[in-house]
């Protein structure tokens, strides 16, 4: 004995097309564009910010990342908690351990907008 499964479609295809068109027209939303911040991208951008704009720019550089944790406060706002080792630029054998937060904002790509203070990251 074969059973035939029936399901009821919640909306007609025309309704789905209208909803998709409305979402596509909303500012900052594109069905074709997925705004995902990868761990690799977060580390690269956090390192670049630390090395060029952070309070230790020109003195220290991030040499090794130990851990990363994300907190999302909105669809376009992410806080990355980063635990890392930084080396003194004059002598990279002299290192320090720290963990800081990096605030990311999505506007045509992810950008670091702010770096937290010493030991600001939480794991």
Long-range contacts (C-beta under 8 A, 24 or more apart in sequence): 28-76, 35-75, 35-76, 35-106, 35-110, 37-70, 37-78, 37-80, 37-104, 37-106, 37-110, 39-68, 39-70, 41-110, 42-68, 42-70, 42-78, 42-80, 42-82, 42-102, 42-104, 42-110, 43-68, 43-82, 45-102, 45-104, 45-110, 45-111, 45-112, 46-80, 46-82, 46-102, 46-112, 46-115, 48-112, 49-102, 49-112, 49-115, 50-86, 50-100, 50-115, 53-112, 53-115, 54-115, 55-115, 56-86, 58-89, 59-88, 59-89, 60-86, 60-87, 60-88, 60-89, 60-96, 61-86, 61-87, 61-89, 61-92, 62-86, 63-87, 63-92, 63-95, 67-99, 67-123, 69-121, 69-122, 69-123, 75-106, 76-105, 76-106, 76-107, 77-103, 77-104, 77-105, 77-106, 78-103, 78-104, 78-106, 78-110, 79-103, 79-104, 80-104, 81-121, 81-122, 81-123, 82-121, 83-121, 83-123, 99-123
